[in-house]
Amino acid sequence: MASPLLAQEPKVGRFITNFGPLILFQDKGQRLVGIYYYNAQPAHLFLTRKKNGSYKGFWVQASSEKKCAKTKNGSPYWGTIDAAFKGKNFLALWNFCNDPLVNQKNRQWKGRSH
């Protein structure tokens, strides 16, 4: 998903995205952790850096459009995500559960730090 041109150090902090505000920070394990809201409930994003500099991980919510057969972090509402950063921009592809990532407009998560 992520091209080498987008594989840069992320800008932790606040992002304005097409799915609403997202706050990213780095945990002690050097993983990126994010918080956002879905249906007025907190949701979480967990990203690990890949060798090419992009990030791979998952999101977890209290509810979603699709319920997964297995739980992740105690919730059956989760999915996979690949993300990359370029300057202040955040670009990701996501999907439900372990469904393959597809580059469709409704599965793109775009944002910009401010």
N, C-alpha and C positions, 0 to 999 in steps of 0.2 A: 504494500500500500504506500508506504512513505518513501518518497524519493530521497536520494542522498542530499539533494539541494535543500530539503526541509529538515534534515537531521541536524539540529543544532541544540545547544543547551536550552532548556525550557525557561520561560520566565514565570517563576512562581509568583503567585499573587492573584489578583482579581481579573477575571475575563468576562466580557460581555459576549454571549454566544446566541446562536439561533435557537437554543433551548433554554435561555435564561441565564442568570448569573452563575458563574463557576469560580470557586476559590481553590487554587492549587497550592500545596506546600510539600516540602520534602521531609519524609520521616527519617528516623535514625538509621534505617537500613538503606538509605539512598533511593527509596521508592518514592514516586510521586503519588500523593494522596489528594483527592479532591472531594469537595462537598458541593452539592447543588440541590435543588428542590424539584420534586415531581409530585404533582397533585397536592401541593402545599405540605409535603412531608420531606424531611431530609433524605438525601440519597448520596451514595458514595462512589468514587472512582478510584481505582488502584492501578498504577502504571509502573512497569519495570522497563528499564532501558535495554534495548537490544544492541548487538554488536555494531549495527550500521548507524546507531545514534537515534533511531526512532524509538517509540515506546509501544509496548503491548501489554494488555491487561484486561480488566473487567470492570463493569459497573454493577451496583447492587441497589435495589429500590425496595420500598415496602409494598408497592403495587406496580402493575405494568399492564400492557396490552396482552402479554403472553406469559403464561405460567410454565416454568421449566419443570421437567420430570425430577431433577435433582436440585438440592439447595446449595447455595454458596453464601458463606457468611451468615447462615441462618435464614436466608430468604429464598423462596422459589422464583423470585423476580430478579433476574440478572442477565447479563450478556457479555460478549467479548467486544474488545475495542483495540484498534491500532491507531496511534496518534503520532503526530510530528509537529515540530515548532519551527517557525522561520521568523526571526525578529520578534515582533509582538503578536504574531499570528499563531493560532492553534488550529489544526486540521485533523480530523479523525473520521474513521469509518467504524460503524458499530452494527451489532445485530443482537438478536435475542438468543439466550441460552448458548449453545455451541454451534448455532447456525453459521454457515460460512459468511464471511464479510463480503459485501457487494457494494460497488460504487454506484449507489442510487441516491438521488437527491434527498429522499426521506431517511437515508441512513448515513448522512454526512453531518458531523458535528463541527461547526466552524465557530471560531471566536477570536477576539482580539483583546490583549491586556490593556489596561488603562491606568 
